[in-house]
Amino acid sequence: MKRYVIATAIILFFAAVSFGLYEFFRQNAHIKDEKPGVVITAVDLVNQFEKDTAAANKNFSGKLVLAGGIVSKIDNSSTPAVIFLQAAKQMSSVKCFMDSIYKAEYKSVKVGDSINIKGICIGGEILDFGLGTDVTLKRCVLTH
Amino acid sequence: MKLKFFVFIIAICSSVQLCCAQDKLFSKTGKIEFKALDDNDVDASSRAATILLDAKTGGFNFSILVKSFEFEKALMQEKFNNQVLETDKFPKAAFDGQITNAQSVNYQKAGTYNVEIKGRLTLHGITHDITMQGTITVDNAKVVAKASYKVLLGDYQVHNPGIGDSGIQINAEFNLEPLKN
C-alpha cells in the first residue's frame, strides 16, 4: 500500500513539474491553421468600430478575424511588418501586424493588392486629430 | 560634374524642406518597448502606437492598445493582460503632452535635437503628470522621435508583486511622416 502511495506521489510530482515547465516556456500560438470566428471586409470592420466602438470591441476583441480588403500601405521597416487594409475613409484602416514566421508568404504583397488576412483582433479606436479609425489585428497570416 | 553635384545638393535640401514644412507629423506604427528593471522575463514590445507631433506648437500625443504588446512567453503575456494591466477594463494607454523646448528643434536642418516632453500619461485608467527626455532626429526626408521614461507601476494602481516592483523602463521610437490634410 505504502509503495503505491509513494509511486503516485512521485508521478504527481513529475506531472506538476512538467506542467509548470510547459506553462513557463509556452510561446504564443500561431494561428495559421485556426478557423476564423468572424469573416468580414476591412471596410465593414472599421465601419462597425466607427458606429459603436464599445459594442464593436465587445464583438470583435479577442476573436480570430479574417478581413478582406485592398492594401493601402505596407511598413516593413521593422519587425513585425505591418500591412494596412483600406477603409472607407482615407486615414482609417485595419492595421495588420504580420506573424514574421510566415514572412515568405507575405513579402510579395504590394500596395493595391486585394488580399485576405487572418489575425487576432485586439480592438479598435477612433483617433483624435483627424487620424481616422484603426482596427488592429495581430499575429496575422495571409489566407487565400 | 560640379553642376550635377550642385543640383543633387539642392534636391536633397528641397526634400528636407518639403518633408518638414508640414506642421504635423504622425506615425501609426510607433514602437514602444518596456522592460522591468528587476525581472528579465518582463520584456515586451509593440509597433502599434499612433503618434501625432505638431512641429509648430510642440504638441506631442500618442496612444496605444495595451494588448498589442507581445511577450516572448505566453504565460507572461496572459498575466500582464489579465492581472497586471487588466487590458479588458483599460484597453488604452495614452500620453498627451508638449515639447517644452520645441523652438530648439529645426525641422529644416539635419541633426539630433534633445527635447524635454511634459504631459499627462494615462495607464491602467490613472493619469499622472510626467516629464520624459527624448530626441528628435531630422535626417534627409526622415524625422525620428525617441523618448524614454521609467514608470513605477504602483503610481498607476498596479499592484502585482513580482512584476516590475522596481519600475519599468519604457523606450519609444517613432518614425514620423507628414500628415497630409
Interface residues (C-beta under 8 A of the other chain):
Chain A: E23 F24 F25 R26 Q27 N28 A29 N57 S61 D75 S77 S78 P80 V82 F84 S93 K95 F97 I122 G123 E125 L127 D128 F129 G130 L131 D134 T136 K138
Chain B: K24 F26 K28 T29 K31 R47 A48 T50 L52 N61 S63 L65 K67 S68 E70 F71 E72 K73 A74 L75 Q77 D88 P91 K92 N175 L179
